[in-house]
């Protein structure tokens, strides 16, 4: 499996709040660069996955 594919698989699912935030950011009149918005969302969801995994691991549970 390629490194990028593995990264994409290790994300939490999109929440309703995250979907709303993405739509709002993309529809904003003063948007950030378009490629930055999905990149930031992916980075954030990957970090949330890492935090969740670490949280369960410390307590001896599986996510």
Beta strands, then each sheet from edge to edge (+ up, - down):
end
